[in-house]
Amino acid sequence: MESSVDSQASGQARLSNGIEQRRVRFSSIDGIERDDLPLACEIWREDIFASSWADRKAMKLATLFVRYIANPDPSLVVLREIESQCQLTREEVVRSFTIMRSYGAIDSFTFQRDDVRVYLHLSLLQRLRVLEARSRFRQLRSTSGIKRLSHSPRVAAGQ
C-alpha cells in the first residue's frame, strides 16, 4: 500500500515538475480546467488578433505559443527556432514580447541563452468566456448526442 502512495506522489511530482518545465504557459488558470486550455488558447489568441496594438509579429508569436501549448515540443520555442519559424530577428522577438507585456497579453518572459520562457496572461474576462463556452459546449453535447467536442486533430482522429 505504501508503495502505491509513494508511486502516486512520485507521479504527481513528475507531473508538477513537467508543468513547471513548460516554456510557454498561462500564469494562472484559476477557475478553469486543464481540459479547457485549448479553448483558453483560442480565446487568448483571438483577443490578440482583434486588438489594435497587435502587429503581424505579435500575431505570429501568439500562434506559435498556442501551437506549443497544444503540443509542448521544447524545440518549438528555442529562440533560434522562433526566429526561423516566425521570420523574426532576436530584437524583433524581444520588442514584440515587450509590447505584448505592456498590453497585458503576457505577464513575463525570460531568455537564458537560447531558452525562452513566456507566461501568458489570461484575464478574468477571458476565463469567464472560457467557462461560458464550456457550458455552451456541454449543452450542445447533451442535446445533440455528441459524446465529446474535440479540441485537437488527434482527439478528433481518435488517437
DSSP file (Angstrom, degrees, kcal/mol; ACC not computed):
  #  RESIDUE AA STRUCTURE BP1 BP2  ACC     N-H-->O    O-->H-N    N-H-->O    O-->H-N    TCO  KAPPA ALPHA  PHI   PSI    X-CA   Y-CA   Z-CA
    1    1 A M     >        0   0    0      0, 0.0     4,-1.7     0, 0.0     3,-0.2   0.000 360.0 360.0 360.0 -43.2    0.0    0.0    0.0
    2    2 A E  H  >  +     0   0    0      1,-0.2     4,-3.1     2,-0.2     5,-0.2   0.876 360.0  56.7 -62.8 -36.3    2.8    2.4    0.9
    3    3 A S  H  > S+     0   0    0      1,-0.2     4,-2.7     2,-0.2    -1,-0.2   0.870 105.6  50.1 -66.0 -34.3    4.5    1.8   -2.4
    4    4 A S  H  > S+     0   0    0     -3,-0.2     4,-2.5     2,-0.2    -1,-0.2   0.877 112.1  48.1 -70.4 -34.7    1.3    2.8   -4.4
    5    5 A V  H  X S+     0   0    0     -4,-1.7     4,-2.8     2,-0.2    -2,-0.2   0.932 114.0  46.6 -66.9 -45.2    1.1    6.0   -2.3
    6    6 A D  H  X S+     0   0    0     -4,-3.1     4,-2.6     1,-0.2    -2,-0.2   0.909 113.4  49.3 -61.0 -41.5    4.8    6.7   -2.9
    7    7 A S  H  X S+     0   0    0     -4,-2.7     4,-2.5    -5,-0.2    -2,-0.2   0.904 111.5  48.6 -64.3 -41.7    4.3    5.9   -6.6
    8    8 A Q  H  X S+     0   0    0     -4,-2.5     4,-2.3     2,-0.2    -2,-0.2   0.924 112.8  47.5 -65.0 -44.0    1.3    8.2   -6.8
    9    9 A A  H  X S+     0   0    0     -4,-2.8     4,-2.4     1,-0.2    -2,-0.2   0.899 111.7  51.2 -63.2 -40.4    3.2   11.0   -5.1
   10   10 A S  H  X S+     0   0    0     -4,-2.6     4,-2.4    -5,-0.2    -2,-0.2   0.910 109.9  49.6 -63.1 -42.2    6.1   10.4   -7.4
   11   11 A G  H  X S+     0   0    0     -4,-2.5     4,-2.5     1,-0.2    -2,-0.2   0.890 111.1  49.2 -63.4 -40.1    3.8   10.7  -10.4
   12   12 A Q  H  X S+     0   0    0     -4,-2.3     4,-3.0     2,-0.2    -1,-0.2   0.888 110.1  51.3 -66.9 -38.3    2.3   13.9   -9.1
   13   13 A A  H  X S+     0   0    0     -4,-2.4     4,-3.0     2,-0.2    -2,-0.2   0.913 111.2  47.8 -64.7 -41.8    5.8   15.3   -8.5
   14   14 A R  H  X S+     0   0    0     -4,-2.4     4,-3.0     2,-0.2    -2,-0.2   0.921 113.3  48.0 -63.9 -42.8    6.8   14.4  -12.1
   15   15 A L  H  X S+     0   0    0     -4,-2.5     4,-2.5     2,-0.2    -2,-0.2   0.940 114.0  46.5 -61.7 -47.4    3.6   16.0  -13.4
   16   16 A S  H  X S+     0   0    0     -4,-3.0     4,-2.4     1,-0.2    -2,-0.2   0.926 114.6  47.2 -61.1 -44.7    4.1   19.1  -11.4
   17   17 A N  H  X S+     0   0    0     -4,-3.0     4,-1.6     1,-0.2    -2,-0.2   0.894 111.1  52.2 -64.2 -40.1    7.7   19.3  -12.5
   18   18 A G  H  < S+     0   0    0     -4,-3.0     4,-0.4     2,-0.2    -2,-0.2   0.898 110.4  47.7 -62.4 -41.0    6.7   18.7  -16.1
   19   19 A I  H >< S+     0   0    0     -4,-2.5     3,-1.3     1,-0.2    -2,-0.2   0.915 110.7  51.6 -65.7 -42.1    4.2   21.5  -15.9
   20   20 A E  H 3< S+     0   0    0     -4,-2.4    -1,-0.2     1,-0.3    -2,-0.2   0.796 105.7  57.0 -64.7 -27.0    6.8   23.8  -14.3
   21   21 A Q  T 3< S+     0   0    0     -4,-1.6    -1,-0.3    -5,-0.2    -2,-0.2   0.541  77.4 118.0 -83.4  -6.2    9.2   23.0  -17.1
   22   22 A R    <   -     0   0    0     -3,-1.3     3,-0.1    -4,-0.4    47,-0.0  -0.380  58.2-148.9 -62.5 137.7    6.8   24.1  -19.8
   23   23 A R  S    S+     0   0    0      1,-0.2    95,-3.2    94,-0.1     2,-0.4   0.759  84.2  34.6 -82.6 -25.7    8.4   27.0  -21.7
   24   24 A V  E    S+a  118   0A   0     93,-0.2     2,-0.3    41,-0.1    -1,-0.2  -0.993  77.9 138.8-130.3 125.6    5.1   28.7  -22.5
   25   25 A R  E     -a  119   0A   0     93,-2.0    95,-2.9    -2,-0.4     2,-0.3  -0.982  54.0 -91.2-157.0 162.8    2.2   28.6  -20.1
   26   26 A F  E     -a  120   0A   0     -2,-0.3    95,-0.2    93,-0.2     3,-0.2  -0.617  29.2-137.0 -77.0 140.3   -0.6   30.7  -18.6
   27   27 A S  S    S+     0   0    0     93,-3.0     2,-0.4    -2,-0.3    -1,-0.1   0.893  88.5   7.8 -62.5 -40.1    0.4   32.4  -15.4
   28   28 A S        +     0   0    0     92,-0.4    94,-0.3     2,-0.1    -1,-0.3  -0.993  48.0 176.0-147.1 135.5   -2.9   31.5  -13.9
   29   29 A I    >   +     0   0    0     -2,-0.4     3,-2.4    -3,-0.2    -1,-0.1  -0.046  29.4 163.0-122.9  29.6   -5.8   29.3  -15.0
   30   30 A D  T 3   +     0   0    0      1,-0.3     3,-0.1     3,-0.0    -2,-0.1  -0.233  67.0  17.9 -51.1 129.3   -7.8   29.7  -11.8
   31   31 A G  T 3  S+     0   0    0      1,-0.3     2,-0.3   100,-0.0    -1,-0.3   0.254 110.8  85.1  93.0 -12.6  -11.4   28.7  -12.3
   32   32 A I  S <  S-     0   0    0     -3,-2.4    -1,-0.3    98,-0.0     2,-0.2  -0.840  72.5-120.8-120.2 162.4  -10.8   26.7  -15.5
   33   33 A E    >   -     0   0    0     -2,-0.3     3,-1.8    -3,-0.1     4,-0.2  -0.587  25.5-112.6 -98.6 159.6   -9.8   23.1  -16.0
   34   34 A R  G >  S+     0   0    0      1,-0.3     3,-1.8    -2,-0.2    -1,-0.1   0.844 117.2  63.1 -58.2 -33.3   -6.8   21.7  -17.9
   35   35 A D  G 3  S+     0   0    0      1,-0.3     4,-0.3     2,-0.1    -1,-0.3   0.706  97.4  59.3 -64.4 -17.8   -9.2   20.3  -20.5
   36   36 A D  G <> S+     0   0    0     -3,-1.8     4,-2.8     1,-0.2    -1,-0.3   0.464  75.7  97.7 -89.3  -1.8  -10.2   23.9  -21.2
   37   37 A L  H <> S+     0   0    0     -3,-1.8     4,-2.8     1,-0.2     5,-0.2   0.891  79.4  52.8 -58.6 -42.6   -6.7   25.0  -22.2
   38   38 A P  H  > S+     0   0    0      0, 0.0     4,-2.0     0, 0.0    -1,-0.2   0.920 113.0  45.3 -59.3 -39.6   -7.2   24.6  -26.0
   39   39 A L  H  > S+     0   0    0     -4,-0.3     4,-2.3     2,-0.2    -2,-0.2   0.908 111.9  51.7 -67.1 -42.3  -10.3   26.8  -25.7
   40   40 A A  H  X S+     0   0    0     -4,-2.8     4,-2.7     1,-0.2    -1,-0.2   0.897 108.9  52.0 -60.5 -40.2   -8.5   29.3  -23.5
   41   41 A C  H  X S+     0   0    0     -4,-2.8     4,-3.0    -5,-0.2     5,-0.2   0.921 108.4  50.0 -62.6 -44.4   -5.7   29.5  -26.1
   42   42 A E  H  X S+     0   0    0     -4,-2.0     4,-2.7    -5,-0.2    -2,-0.2   0.923 113.0  46.1 -60.9 -43.9   -8.2   30.2  -28.9
   43   43 A I  H  X S+     0   0    0     -4,-2.3     4,-2.2     2,-0.2    -2,-0.2   0.925 113.6  49.0 -64.8 -44.7   -9.8   33.0  -26.9
   44   44 A W  H  X S+     0   0    0     -4,-2.7     4,-1.6     2,-0.2    -2,-0.2   0.935 114.6  44.7 -59.5 -48.4   -6.4   34.4  -25.9
   45   45 A R  H  X S+     0   0    0     -4,-3.0     4,-2.7     1,-0.2    -2,-0.2   0.913 111.3  52.8 -65.3 -43.8   -5.1   34.4  -29.5
   46   46 A E  H  X S+     0   0    0     -4,-2.7     4,-2.1    -5,-0.2    -1,-0.2   0.897 107.1  53.0 -58.7 -40.5   -8.4   35.8  -30.9
   47   47 A D  H  X S+     0   0    0     -4,-2.2     4,-0.8     2,-0.2    -1,-0.2   0.884 109.9  47.9 -64.2 -37.4   -8.2   38.7  -28.5
   48   48 A I  H >< S+     0   0    0     -4,-1.6     3,-0.9     1,-0.2     6,-0.3   0.943 111.1  50.3 -66.4 -46.3   -4.6   39.5  -29.6
   49   49 A F  H 3< S+     0   0    0     -4,-2.7    -2,-0.2     1,-0.3    -1,-0.2   0.851 112.9  47.4 -60.1 -34.4   -5.7   39.3  -33.3
   50   50 A A  H 3< S+     0   0    0     -4,-2.1    -1,-0.3    -5,-0.2    -2,-0.2   0.611  91.2 104.1 -83.0 -12.6   -8.6   41.6  -32.6
   51   51 A S  S << S-     0   0    0     -3,-0.9     3,-0.3    -4,-0.8    -3,-0.0  -0.354  70.4-135.9 -74.9 151.5   -6.5   44.2  -30.7
   52   52 A S  S    S+     0   0    0      1,-0.2    -1,-0.1    -2,-0.1    -4,-0.1   0.716 101.1  54.9 -76.9 -20.9   -5.5   47.4  -32.2
   53   53 A W  S    S+     0   0    0     50,-0.1     2,-0.3    -5,-0.1    -1,-0.2   0.701  83.4 100.7 -86.2 -20.2   -1.9   47.2  -30.9
   54   54 A A        -     0   0    0     -6,-0.3     2,-0.2    -3,-0.3    42,-0.0  -0.481  50.2-171.4 -76.3 130.2   -1.0   43.8  -32.3
   55   55 A D     >  -     0   0    0     -2,-0.3     4,-2.2    41,-0.0     5,-0.2  -0.508  45.3 -86.7-104.4-178.7    1.1   43.7  -35.4
   56   56 A R  H  > S+     0   0    0      1,-0.2     4,-2.6     2,-0.2     5,-0.2   0.829 126.4  57.9 -60.2 -32.3    2.0   40.6  -37.5
   57   57 A K  H  > S+     0   0    0      2,-0.2     4,-2.4     1,-0.2    -1,-0.2   0.947 108.1  44.5 -63.9 -48.0    4.9   39.8  -35.3
   58   58 A A  H  > S+     0   0    0      1,-0.2     4,-2.7     2,-0.2    -2,-0.2   0.887 113.4  52.0 -63.2 -38.4    2.8   39.6  -32.2
   59   59 A M  H  X S+     0   0    0     -4,-2.2     4,-2.3     2,-0.2    -2,-0.2   0.900 109.0  49.6 -65.4 -40.8    0.2   37.5  -34.1
   60   60 A K  H  X S+     0   0    0     -4,-2.6     4,-2.3     2,-0.2    -2,-0.2   0.930 113.2  46.6 -62.4 -44.9    2.9   35.1  -35.3
   61   61 A L  H  X S+     0   0    0     -4,-2.4     4,-2.5     2,-0.2    -2,-0.2   0.906 110.6  52.3 -65.5 -41.2    4.3   34.7  -31.8
   62   62 A A  H  X S+     0   0    0     -4,-2.7     4,-2.2     1,-0.2    -1,-0.2   0.920 110.4  48.6 -60.3 -43.8    0.8   34.2  -30.3
   63   63 A T  H  X S+     0   0    0     -4,-2.3     4,-2.3     1,-0.2    -1,-0.2   0.908 110.7  50.8 -63.5 -41.9    0.1   31.5  -32.9
   64   64 A L  H  X S+     0   0    0     -4,-2.3     4,-2.4     2,-0.2    -2,-0.2   0.905 109.5  50.7 -61.8 -42.0    3.4   29.8  -32.1
   65   65 A F  H  X S+     0   0    0     -4,-2.5     4,-2.5     2,-0.2    -2,-0.2   0.912 109.8  49.7 -62.6 -42.7    2.6   29.9  -28.3
   66   66 A V  H  X S+     0   0    0     -4,-2.2     4,-2.0     1,-0.2    -1,-0.2   0.905 110.6  50.2 -64.3 -41.0   -0.8   28.3  -28.9
   67   67 A R  H  X S+     0   0    0     -4,-2.3     4,-2.1     1,-0.2    -1,-0.2   0.914 110.4  50.6 -61.5 -42.4    0.8   25.6  -31.0
   68   68 A Y  H  < S+     0   0    0     -4,-2.4    -2,-0.2     1,-0.2    -1,-0.2   0.919 108.9  50.0 -63.5 -43.5    3.3   24.9  -28.3
   69   69 A I  H  < S+     0   0    0     -4,-2.5    -1,-0.2     1,-0.2    -2,-0.2   0.890 112.8  47.7 -63.1 -38.1    0.6   24.6  -25.6
   70   70 A A  H  < S+     0   0    0     -4,-2.0    -1,-0.2     1,-0.3    -2,-0.2   0.844 133.1  16.5 -69.8 -33.6   -1.3   22.2  -27.8
   71   71 A N  S  < S-     0   0    0     -4,-2.1     2,-2.6    -5,-0.2    -1,-0.3  -0.728  80.9-151.8-141.1  86.0    1.9   20.2  -28.5
   72   72 A P        +     0   0    0      0, 0.0    -4,-0.1     0, 0.0    -3,-0.1  -0.311  31.3 158.4 -71.0  74.9    4.6   21.0  -26.0
   73   73 A D    >   -     0   0    0     -2,-2.6     3,-2.3     1,-0.1     4,-0.5  -0.873  34.1-150.4 -94.9 111.3    7.7   20.3  -28.0
   74   74 A P  G >  S+     0   0    0      0, 0.0     3,-1.0     0, 0.0    -1,-0.1   0.768  91.8  67.6 -56.9 -26.3   10.5   22.3  -26.4
   75   75 A S  G >  S+     0   0    0      1,-0.2     3,-0.9     2,-0.2     6,-0.1   0.740  88.9  67.1 -67.8 -19.6   12.3   22.7  -29.8
   76   76 A L  G <  S+     0   0    0     -3,-2.3    -1,-0.2     1,-0.2     9,-0.1   0.816 105.2  41.0 -66.8 -30.0    9.4   25.0  -31.0
   77   77 A V  G <  S+     0   0    0     -3,-1.0    39,-0.8    -4,-0.5     2,-0.4  -0.006  77.8 121.1-117.0  30.0   10.3   27.7  -28.5
   78   78 A V  B X> S-B  115   0A   0     -3,-0.9     4,-2.4    37,-0.1     3,-1.1  -0.773  74.1-117.4 -83.0 138.7   14.1   27.8  -28.7
   79   79 A L  H 3> S+     0   0    0     35,-3.1     4,-2.8    -2,-0.4     5,-0.2   0.854 113.0  50.8 -52.4 -44.9   15.0   31.3  -29.7
   80   80 A R  H 3> S+     0   0    0      1,-0.2     4,-1.8     2,-0.2    -1,-0.3   0.850 112.3  48.8 -64.0 -31.5   16.7   30.3  -33.0
   81   81 A E  H <> S+     0   0    0     -3,-1.1     4,-3.5     2,-0.2     5,-0.3   0.881 109.8  51.1 -72.9 -38.7   13.6   28.2  -33.9
   82   82 A I  H  X S+     0   0    0     -4,-2.4     4,-2.6     2,-0.2     6,-0.3   0.939 111.1  49.0 -60.9 -46.1   11.3   31.1  -33.1
   83   83 A E  H  X>S+     0   0    0     -4,-2.8     5,-1.3    -5,-0.2     4,-0.8   0.911 116.5  42.7 -58.9 -42.8   13.4   33.3  -35.3
   84   84 A S  H  <5S+     0   0    0     -4,-1.8    -2,-0.2    -5,-0.2    -1,-0.2   0.943 117.6  43.2 -70.5 -49.3   13.3   30.8  -38.1
   85   85 A Q  H  <5S+     0   0    0     -4,-3.5    -2,-0.2     1,-0.2    -3,-0.2   0.885 124.9  34.0 -66.2 -39.8    9.6   29.8  -37.8
   86   86 A C  H  <5S-     0   0    0     -4,-2.6    -1,-0.2    -5,-0.3    -2,-0.2   0.504 102.2-127.2 -95.3  -5.1    8.3   33.4  -37.4
   87   87 A Q  T  <5 +     0   0    0     -4,-0.8     2,-0.3    -5,-0.3    -3,-0.2   0.941  64.0 134.7  55.7  50.1   10.9   35.0  -39.7
   88   88 A L      < -     0   0    0     -5,-1.3    -1,-0.2    -6,-0.3     2,-0.1  -0.925  54.4-123.6-126.3 151.1   11.8   37.5  -36.9
   89   89 A T     >  -     0   0    0     -2,-0.3     4,-2.2    -3,-0.1     5,-0.2  -0.458  34.8-105.4 -82.9 166.4   15.2   38.7  -35.6
   90   90 A R  H  > S+     0   0    0      1,-0.2     4,-2.6     2,-0.2     5,-0.2   0.905 123.1  52.9 -57.5 -42.2   16.0   38.3  -31.9
   91   91 A E  H  > S+     0   0    0      1,-0.2     4,-2.6     2,-0.2    -1,-0.2   0.885 108.4  49.5 -63.3 -39.6   15.5   42.1  -31.5
   92   92 A E  H  > S+     0   0    0      2,-0.2     4,-2.6     1,-0.2    -1,-0.2   0.875 110.5  50.9 -67.6 -36.6   12.0   41.9  -33.1
   93   93 A V  H  X S+     0   0    0     -4,-2.2     4,-2.7     2,-0.2    -2,-0.2   0.951 112.8  45.2 -64.1 -48.8   11.1   38.9  -30.8
   94   94 A V  H  X S+     0   0    0     -4,-2.6     4,-2.4     1,-0.2    -2,-0.2   0.917 113.8  49.6 -61.7 -43.9   12.2   40.9  -27.7
   95   95 A R  H  X S+     0   0    0     -4,-2.6     4,-2.3     2,-0.2    -1,-0.2   0.917 112.1  48.0 -62.0 -43.7   10.4   44.0  -28.9
   96   96 A S  H  X S+     0   0    0     -4,-2.6     4,-2.8     2,-0.2    -2,-0.2   0.908 111.0  50.6 -65.3 -41.3    7.2   42.0  -29.6
   97   97 A F  H  X S+     0   0    0     -4,-2.7     4,-2.4     2,-0.2    -1,-0.2   0.914 110.4  50.6 -60.2 -42.1    7.4   40.4  -26.2
   98   98 A T  H  X S+     0   0    0     -4,-2.4     4,-2.4     2,-0.2    -2,-0.2   0.911 112.1  46.0 -63.9 -43.0    7.8   43.8  -24.5
   99   99 A I  H  X S+     0   0    0     -4,-2.3     4,-1.9     2,-0.2    -2,-0.2   0.925 112.0  51.5 -65.0 -44.1    4.8   45.2  -26.4
  100  100 A M  H  <>S+     0   0    0     -4,-2.8     5,-2.5     1,-0.2     6,-1.1   0.880 112.0  47.2 -61.3 -37.6    2.7   42.1  -25.5
  101  101 A R  H ><5S+     0   0    0     -4,-2.4     3,-1.3     4,-0.2    -1,-0.2   0.904 108.5  55.0 -69.1 -40.7    3.7   42.5  -21.9
  102  102 A S  H 3<5S+     0   0    0     -4,-2.4    -2,-0.2     1,-0.3    -1,-0.2   0.841 111.8  44.0 -60.4 -34.2    2.8   46.2  -22.0
  103  103 A Y  T 3<5S-     0   0    0     -4,-1.9    -1,-0.3    -5,-0.1    -2,-0.2   0.324 118.6-109.2 -96.4   7.0   -0.7   45.5  -23.2
  104  104 A G  T < 5S+     0   0    0     -3,-1.3    -3,-0.2     2,-0.3    -4,-0.1   0.600  84.8 119.2  83.2  11.6   -1.2   42.6  -20.8
  105  105 A A  S   <S+     0   0    0     -5,-2.5    16,-2.6    -6,-0.2     2,-0.4   0.830  83.4  25.9 -77.9 -31.9   -1.1   39.7  -23.2
  106  106 A I  E     -C  120   0A   0     -6,-1.1    -2,-0.3    14,-0.3    14,-0.3  -0.966  63.8-154.0-128.1 149.3    1.8   38.2  -21.4
  107  107 A D  E    S-     0   0A   0     12,-3.4     2,-0.3    -2,-0.4    13,-0.2   0.860  73.9 -19.8 -87.2 -39.6    2.9   38.6  -17.7
  108  108 A S  E     -C  119   0A   0     11,-1.2    11,-2.8     2,-0.0    -1,-0.3  -0.988  51.8-162.8-161.5 164.7    6.6   38.0  -18.2
  109  109 A F  E     -C  118   0A   0     -2,-0.3     2,-0.3     9,-0.2     9,-0.2  -0.986   6.6-166.3-151.3 152.3    9.2   36.4  -20.3
  110  110 A T  E     -C  117   0A   0      7,-2.4     7,-2.2    -2,-0.3     2,-0.4  -0.985   8.1-155.7-139.4 150.8   12.8   35.4  -19.9
  111  111 A F  E     +C  116   0A   0     -2,-0.3     2,-0.4     5,-0.2     5,-0.2  -0.998   9.9 178.5-123.4 129.3   15.7   34.5  -22.1
  112  112 A Q  E >  S-C  115   0A   0      3,-2.6     3,-2.5    -2,-0.4     2,-0.5  -0.893  71.7 -58.3-129.3 102.0   18.6   32.3  -20.9
  113  113 A R  T 3  S-     0   0    0     -2,-0.4   -34,-0.0     1,-0.3     0, 0.0  -0.525 122.3 -19.4  57.7-113.4   20.9   31.8  -23.9
  114  114 A D  T 3  S+     0   0    0     -2,-0.5   -35,-3.1    -3,-0.1     2,-0.4   0.468 115.2 105.9 -99.0  -4.0   18.6   30.2  -26.4
  115  115 A D  E <   -BC  78 112A   0     -3,-2.5    -3,-2.6   -37,-0.2     2,-0.4  -0.645  52.3-165.9 -83.9 128.9   16.0   29.1  -23.9
  116  116 A V  E     - C   0 111A   0    -39,-0.8     2,-0.4    -2,-0.4    -5,-0.2  -0.934   8.4-174.4-116.7 136.2   12.8   31.2  -23.9
  117  117 A R  E     - C   0 110A   0     -7,-2.2    -7,-2.4    -2,-0.4     2,-0.4  -0.999   5.7-177.1-129.7 132.2   10.1   31.1  -21.2
  118  118 A V  E     -aC  24 109A   0    -95,-3.2   -93,-2.0    -2,-0.4     2,-0.6  -0.994  15.5-157.3-133.3 133.6    6.8   33.0  -21.5
  119  119 A Y  E     -aC  25 108A   0    -11,-2.8   -12,-3.4    -2,-0.4   -11,-1.2  -0.932  19.9-149.7-111.7 108.4    4.0   33.4  -19.1
  120  120 A L  E     -aC  26 106A   0    -95,-2.9   -93,-3.0    -2,-0.6     2,-0.6  -0.441   9.8-129.3 -77.7 148.7    0.8   34.3  -20.9
  121  121 A H        -     0   0    0    -16,-2.6     2,-0.7   -95,-0.2   -95,-0.1  -0.890  18.0-170.4-103.9 119.7   -1.9   36.4  -19.1
  122  122 A L        -     0   0    0     -2,-0.6   -17,-0.1   -94,-0.3   -94,-0.0  -0.930  22.8-142.3-106.5 109.1   -5.4   35.0  -19.2
  123  123 A S     >  -     0   0    0     -2,-0.7     4,-2.4     1,-0.1     5,-0.2  -0.128  21.7-108.5 -69.8 166.3   -7.6   37.8  -17.9
  124  124 A L  H  > S+     0   0    0      1,-0.2     4,-2.2     2,-0.2     5,-0.1   0.904 121.9  51.4 -59.5 -42.8  -10.6   37.3  -15.7
  125  125 A L  H  > S+     0   0    0      2,-0.2     4,-2.2     1,-0.2    -1,-0.2   0.898 109.2  50.1 -63.5 -40.6  -12.9   38.2  -18.6
  126  126 A Q  H  > S+     0   0    0      2,-0.2     4,-2.0     1,-0.2    -2,-0.2   0.903 109.9  50.5 -64.3 -40.4  -11.2   35.7  -20.8
  127  127 A R  H  X S+     0   0    0     -4,-2.4     4,-2.3     2,-0.2    -2,-0.2   0.888 108.7  52.4 -64.7 -37.7  -11.6   33.0  -18.2
  128  128 A L  H  X S+     0   0    0     -4,-2.2     4,-2.7     1,-0.2    -2,-0.2   0.912 107.7  51.6 -62.5 -42.3  -15.2   33.8  -17.9
  129  129 A R  H  X S+     0   0    0     -4,-2.2     4,-2.5     2,-0.2    -2,-0.2   0.870 108.1  52.5 -63.0 -36.0  -15.6   33.4  -21.7
  130  130 A V  H  X S+     0   0    0     -4,-2.0     4,-2.7     2,-0.2    -2,-0.2   0.945 110.9  46.7 -62.4 -47.6  -13.9   30.0  -21.4
  131  131 A L  H  X S+     0   0    0     -4,-2.3     4,-2.3     1,-0.2    -2,-0.2   0.902 112.7  49.3 -62.6 -41.6  -16.4   28.9  -18.8
  132  132 A E  H  X S+     0   0    0     -4,-2.7     4,-2.3     2,-0.2    -1,-0.2   0.919 112.8  47.2 -63.5 -43.4  -19.3   30.3  -20.8
  133  133 A A  H  X S+     0   0    0     -4,-2.5     4,-2.7     2,-0.2    -2,-0.2   0.901 110.8  52.0 -65.9 -40.4  -18.1   28.4  -23.9
  134  134 A R  H  X S+     0   0    0     -4,-2.7     4,-2.3     2,-0.2    -1,-0.2   0.914 109.7  50.0 -61.2 -42.0  -17.6   25.2  -22.0
  135  135 A S  H  X S+     0   0    0     -4,-2.3     4,-2.1     2,-0.2    -2,-0.2   0.912 111.3  48.3 -62.8 -42.7  -21.1   25.5  -20.6
  136  136 A R  H  X S+     0   0    0     -4,-2.3     4,-2.7     2,-0.2    -2,-0.2   0.900 109.9  52.4 -64.8 -39.7  -22.5   26.0  -24.2
  137  137 A F  H  X S+     0   0    0     -4,-2.7     4,-2.7     1,-0.2    -2,-0.2   0.912 108.9  50.2 -61.5 -41.9  -20.5   23.0  -25.4
  138  138 A R  H  X S+     0   0    0     -4,-2.3     4,-2.3     2,-0.2    -1,-0.2   0.903 110.6  49.5 -63.7 -40.6  -21.9   20.9  -22.7
  139  139 A Q  H  X S+     0   0    0     -4,-2.1     4,-2.0     2,-0.2     5,-0.2   0.927 112.6  47.2 -63.1 -44.8  -25.5   22.0  -23.6
  140  140 A L  H  X S+     0   0    0     -4,-2.7     4,-2.6     1,-0.2     6,-0.4   0.913 111.2  52.0 -62.0 -42.0  -24.8   21.2  -27.3
  141  141 A R  H  X S+     0   0    0     -4,-2.7     4,-1.6     1,-0.2     5,-0.3   0.906 110.8  47.2 -61.8 -42.2  -23.4   17.9  -26.4
  142  142 A S  H  < S+     0   0    0     -4,-2.3    -1,-0.2     1,-0.2    -2,-0.2   0.853 118.0  40.7 -71.6 -33.6  -26.4   16.9  -24.3
  143  143 A T  H  < S+     0   0    0     -4,-2.0    -2,-0.2    -5,-0.2    -1,-0.2   0.773 121.1  41.0 -85.2 -26.1  -28.9   18.0  -26.9
  144  144 A S  H  < S-     0   0    0     -4,-2.6    -2,-0.2    -5,-0.2    -3,-0.2   0.632 101.7-123.2 -98.2 -13.7  -27.1   16.7  -30.0
  145  145 A G     <  +     0   0    0     -4,-1.6     2,-0.3     1,-0.3    -3,-0.1   0.520  57.6 149.9  83.9   4.3  -25.8   13.4  -28.6
  146  146 A I        -     0   0    0     -6,-0.4    -1,-0.3    -5,-0.3     3,-0.2  -0.559  38.1-152.9 -70.8 132.1  -22.2   14.2  -29.4
  147  147 A K  S    S+     0   0    0     -2,-0.3     2,-0.3     1,-0.3    -1,-0.2   0.884  72.1   0.1 -76.3 -38.3  -20.0   12.4  -26.8
  148  148 A R        -     0   0    0     -7,-0.0     2,-0.7     2,-0.0    -1,-0.3  -0.973  58.4-138.0-154.3 134.8  -17.1   14.9  -26.9
  149  149 A L        -     0   0    0     -2,-0.3     2,-0.1    -3,-0.2     7,-0.0  -0.853  35.8-135.9 -90.1 118.6  -16.2   18.0  -28.7
  150  150 A S        -     0   0    0     -2,-0.7    -2,-0.0     1,-0.1    -1,-0.0  -0.451  20.7-167.9 -81.5 148.5  -12.6   17.6  -29.7
  151  151 A H  S    S+     0   0    0     -2,-0.1    -1,-0.1     1,-0.1     3,-0.0   0.593  72.9  40.2-103.5 -18.3  -10.1   20.4  -29.3
  152  152 A S  S  > S-     0   0    0      1,-0.1     4,-2.2   -82,-0.0     3,-0.2  -0.925  79.5-118.2-134.9 156.8   -7.3   18.9  -31.4
  153  153 A P  H  > S+     0   0    0      0, 0.0     4,-2.2     0, 0.0     6,-0.2   0.835 113.3  59.2 -61.2 -32.3   -7.0   16.9  -34.5
  154  154 A R  H  4>S+     0   0    0      2,-0.2     5,-2.9     1,-0.2     4,-0.3   0.913 108.4  43.9 -63.9 -41.9   -5.5   13.9  -32.6
  155  155 A V  H >45S+     0   0    0     -3,-0.2     3,-1.1     4,-0.2    -1,-0.2   0.914 113.7  50.7 -68.4 -41.8   -8.7   13.7  -30.4
  156  156 A A  H 3<5S+     0   0    0     -4,-2.2    -2,-0.2     1,-0.3    -1,-0.2   0.844 109.3  51.1 -65.1 -32.4  -10.9   14.1  -33.5
  157  157 A A  T 3<5S-     0   0    0     -4,-2.2    -1,-0.3    -5,-0.2    -2,-0.2   0.507 118.4-112.7 -83.2  -3.4   -9.0   11.3  -35.3
  158  158 A G  T < 5       0   0    0     -3,-1.1    -3,-0.2    -4,-0.3    -2,-0.1   0.711 360.0 360.0  82.0  21.1   -9.4    9.0  -32.3
  159  159 A Q      <       0   0    0     -5,-2.9    -4,-0.2    -6,-0.2    -5,-0.1   0.443 360.0 360.0 -90.2 360.0   -5.7    8.9  -31.4
